[in-house]
Amino acid sequence: MEVALLPLPTSLRAKLFAAGHFTTTTLLFLTPLELAREAQLSNEEALSVLKLVPRSSSSSSSDGIISASSALDGAKTAWDLLEYEKNRKKIVTSCAELDMILEGGFCPKEVTEICGVPGVGKTQLGMQLAINVQIPVKLGGVGGHAIYIDTEGSFMLERALQMTKASIDELVLASSLSSPMDDDLIQQLDIDTYLSHIYLVRVHDPTEQLAVINNLPNLLKEHNQVKLIVIDSITFNFRQDFEDMAGRTRLLAEMGQKLAKIAEEHDLAIVLTNQVTMKPSNNEISRIVPALGESWSHACTNRVMMYWIDTQRYAHVVKSPSLQAATAAYDIDECGICSAKNKSNNKSNNNDNKSNNKRLKLDEEAAAADSNNNPAHFY
């Protein structure tokens, strides 16, 4: 059961969220004293909260054992998964080489993290995806809406308008070359329609961010056409002012689990942007690693690192259960994300990928470096 559903004052609910308690499951085995200490409540407040926590479930038998039928509720067969894989549509990036290393684009039911230094194009990619998720099904797209959670104030309406116009112009041109567009398609390819299907949420602190994420299931019930959630960035509100690093780790873990559950249950893609930090290694050569530490590295399905070599931008698949490690060059112009102007910059073979990894000084151990124990400087 969601903590948000308990009949509690807003102040108490906010303290529980801040302590990482989003479901009543995490409260089941706490004593009033332990809860008071964790959530900074009085003993009376902690006791009143625990009294509201349900202690039994209708799916359990009289002796407390969950029945076999209820334990398999929601289970899927391998054949079901295979059929889903055959038919699912991905959100393209507008860069053919980037789509290639992602095997078609960003997948629904997955949480993908985009890491990189400032200016490399993380926000631009997030905005591009919020536009491309709306490509009509008739044109091979997903035909969905997007929720854009902005933690840094980096979403620029003028830029979104410019990228939307360019995307629609390209789609109209491609469609007109194949067959005449019908009225329904013309109505879908409208700038005002596109912008009205990007739901922008601005958050300013960790409590707001956790509250918005906790409320996403309710928001998705109202807007069931949403097929993409972008959080730009997941890091910003958690990179400072946290004396209790263990508490921060628990909050991030709860948030990661919540996002993974939302992606799975609502069949949508979640894209998070993350900052990077410089991590000294044993040989005194600093490495570029994603922020938030080792525990957070396990929260996402896929991780893509974006970086510069000289004046060229690259994206590298660092971690994924289904994608091979690969690198693609990309550019950003007035229209948005696009293929690299110099095609020779695209490095897709294994030798070039290994070379890029060496130049980046990246490896899996470095990417999972634990900044909780050794906080480093953020860009």
Residue, then its C-alpha position, 0 to 999 in steps of 0.5 A: m500500500e502506498v504511504a500517500l494513501l494513508p490518512l496522514p497530515t501533509s507534514l508527516r507524509a513529507k517526513l516519511f517520503a524524505a526518510g525513504h518510506f513510500t510504501t507501507t511495506t518498509l514500515l511493517f517491522l519498525t518500532p515506534l522508536e526506530l521510525a521516530r529516529e529515522a523520520q525525525l518524528s515524535n514518539e506519538e507521531a510515529l505510533s500514530v503512523l504505525k497504527l495505520v499500517p495494514r498488517s494483513s493481506s487478503s492474498s494470505s491464508s489464515d496461517g499467513i502463507i501466500s497461496a500459489s495462485s496469488a503468488l503467480d498473479g501477473a506472471k508472464t510466460a517466455w512466449d509472452l515476452l517474445e511476442y512483446e519484443k517482436n511488436r514493441k516500438k522504440i523512441v528514435t533519437s533522430c541520429a541514425e548511428l545513435d539509434m543503431i547502437l541502441e538497436g532502434g532507439f529507447c525501449p519501453k519498460e526500461v529505465t535508461e540513464i544518460c551521463g555526461v559533462p555539461g554542454v554535451g547534449k543531455t538536455q537536448l537529447g531529452m527534449q528531442l525524445a519528448i518530441n520524437v515520442q509523438i511521431p504518429v503510429k502511421l509514420g512508424g512512431v510511438g504516437g505517445h505523450a511525454i512527461y518532462i520533470d525539470t530539476e535544473g530549470s534547463f528546459m527552454l521553450e524556444r529551443a523546444l519550439q525550434m526542434t518541434k518545427a524541424s521535426i514536423d517539417e521532416l516528417v511532412l516531407a517524408s510522408s508527402l514523398s510516399s503518399p498523400m497525408d490524410d486529415d487525421l495525420i495533418q492534425q497530428l503533425d501540428i506544432d501546438t499539438y506537439l507542445s501540448h503533449i509535453y507535460l512539464v513539471r518543475v521541481h526545486d528540492p529533493t522532497e518535491q522530486l520524491a513527491v512528484i515521482n511518488n505521484l506519477p502513477n496517479l498522473l499516468k491514470e489521467h494521461n494514459q497516452v504518456k509513453l516517455i518520462v524524462i527526468d533532467s537531471i536525477t542528480f541535481n537535488f541530491r548532489q549536496d546538502f546531504e550529511d547522511m549519505a546512507g540516507r541518501t543512498r536509501l532514498l535513491a534506491e527507493m526512487g530507482q525501484k519506483l521508476a522501474k516499477i512505473a516503466e514496467e507497469h505502464d509500458l513506457a520508457i524512462v530516461l534520466t540524465n545524470q552528471v559526472t564527477m572526476k574520480p582519482s584512481n590508484n595511478e593518480i589519473s582521474r577518471i570521468v564517472p557518473a555521479l551518485g555512486e556505486s549503489w545508484s549504478h544498479a538502479c537503471t536498465n541501461r547506461v549511456m555515457m556522452y562525451w567529447i573527443d576534441t570537437q566531436r560528440y560521442a555516445h557509448v553504451v556502458k551498461s545494458p543487459s541486452l545491448q552490446a558495448a558500442t560507440a556512435a558519433y552524433d551532432i547537435d544543430e539548429c534542428g536538434i540531435c542529428s548524425a555526425k557531419n563527418k561520417s568518419n568519426n563514427k566508430s562502431n567496431n570493437n577495436d575503435n570502441k576499446s580505443n575510445n574507452k581507453r581515451l575516456k579512461l572509462d571501465e566498469e569499475a570506474a563507472a561504478a565508483d562509490s562516491n558515497n565513501n569518497p565524495a568528489h567534485f561535481y561539474 
